[in-house]
């Protein structure tokens, strides 16, 4: 096995351990020493990669969001394909064990990654969305406008819908939640 594969597997072991701890203990009780112990590595090994638990969590969120994004690509170049993929991505992230745990018990921890700065995963999502919007515009099913600006609004609409899901779950059951998010996105993007 090459050195880069060894590094990747150590990184994944650390991030997997962090995910397990967040789901079972919550972010507040997750400590770097316990992440290292569960990953089977030393604390200095973790510190060489990330300076603190927050940095580990940022890397974990990026890994999980980018992995989900890679699995959910638009099936075509039209608006409906883009919207369907965004809704599926929203469901996957909303139901993701780590993100769900953070939204339920440590929502303040997500503020840094959702409110205060654009992270790597959000920038990656914006690049994919911008390209998909351009394809939809060329297809004629997405309205004119700066594709990157439209992508930003799609991200904001979807992100806020995911974050607020639990608050309105009794008022907006699963099927309705999916349908209404799709209607909102289709309405925003329609020519």
Secondary structure, 3 states (H helix, E strand, C coil): CCHHHHHHHHHHHHHHHHHHHHHHHCCCCCCHHHHHHHHCCCHHHHHHHCCCHHHHHHHHHHHHHHHHHHHCCCCCCCHHHHHHHHHHHHHHHHHCHHHHHHHHHCHHHHHHHHHHCCCHHHHHHHHHHHHHHHHHHHHCCCCCCCHHHHHHHHHHHHHHHHHCHHHHCCCCCHHHHHHHHHHHHHHHHCC
